[in-house]
Each structure stands twice: as structure tokens, then as C-alpha cells.
Amino acid sequence: MLLLTVGISTEIGGDHDSGLGLDVTPDVGDHVAPPASQEVGIHSGATSGSLLDLLGLRGVPLTVWLAFLAASYAALGFVAQSALSAALGWMLPAWPAGLAAAVPALLVTARAARVLAGMLPRETTAAVSEKAFGRRFGDVTVGVARAGSPAQVRVTDQHGNLQYLMAEPLDAKDEFCEGTRVLMLRGPDGHYRLLGAE
């Protein structure tokens, strides 16, 4: 049971910028438009990803996968050697027996890992990246947002939780009073900028 609770998991992927310095794709309802690389299906590491999927490594922690591999390797080797001993009265030397058990052990491990991956929870946190607030609509709640003087903006994250951020207008001539609906953008410096959404 300890092996099921201890492990590491790796998620391949990441957040991509548009190259212009601002996240400018607006929300559609409660859903944020995916980055361009996800829209067209570009996936960095596609070759390694397919190999990880084939071996069943992507869905379970590495220690669990290694435990499955060790158990299936030992069980298959023991069963094969016992069957040879019972049927023919002799056993294979260690090296040929080990090599013969390796490929079936990988196949059994991959199958068992895919079955277990379907039972494991996928997301266990409501934490969000600060990059997730760009391209979301919000409301100015405290203060007047003007150049050099940020105001507090209320935004709903992808889990439905309210978040409060400080932001100032993208255009220095704009001012947004309390209650104004705005679109949040994240600049290359990490600061949030506002566009009028009305």
C-alpha cells in the first residue's frame, strides 16, 4: 500500500504565449480559449508521449509502475521456470529465462498500469497559476483604475472561486470606475492590464 501512496507523476505540456506579450484571447462564457498550440494539436514531445502511453507510464506514479514491473517479471519468470521443470524436468539458465520474461512483463505492466490509471483521481487541487487570470472578464470592485493607479478587480477562476487582483488600464487614457465590466490581460512584465468589456 505504501507504494500506491508514494510516487512521482509528470505532466508534459505547458503554457504558451502568443508572442505579442499579452494574452488577448477573451473568455467564451466560463471557458477560456485554449492556447494556439493546443487548438491545432501541436504537442511537444509527441514521440516520448506515445512511448510513455504505450508503456502505461503516463497515468500512474513511477514507483507504482516499477512495483507492477517487478511483480509481473518475478511472477512470469517463476511460472515459466516451474512449468518447464514440471513438464521437461529442467529449467532455463538465468540469462535466457530473464530475457524471456522481460517482454511479457512489460506488456502485463502496461496493461495493469492503464487499468489502475482509470481508477486514480486526476485533479486534487483548486490551485491556479497566475497566468490563468489573463483573458478573463471581471468587475472593478474597489477604486478607480487609471494609469499608475491600479484598482481591485474581481475575477472568477476556472474552479468557480472568486479572486481579487490589482490591475490598471492597458491604455493610459482609460479610466474604469467601480462596477465596470473589464477584460483582464496579462502583460509580459506579469502585471495585469484592463480593457473595457462594455
Secondary structure, DSSP 8 states (H G I E B T S, - for coil): -HHHHS------------SSSS----EETTEE---HHHHTT--TTHHHHHHHHHHT-SSS-HHHHHHHHHHHHHHHHHHHHHHHHHHHS----HHHHHHHHHHHHHHHHHHHHHHHHTTS-S-------GGGGTTEEEEEEES-BBTTB-EEEEEE-TTS-EEEEEEEESSTT--B-TT-EEEEEE-TTS-EEEEE--
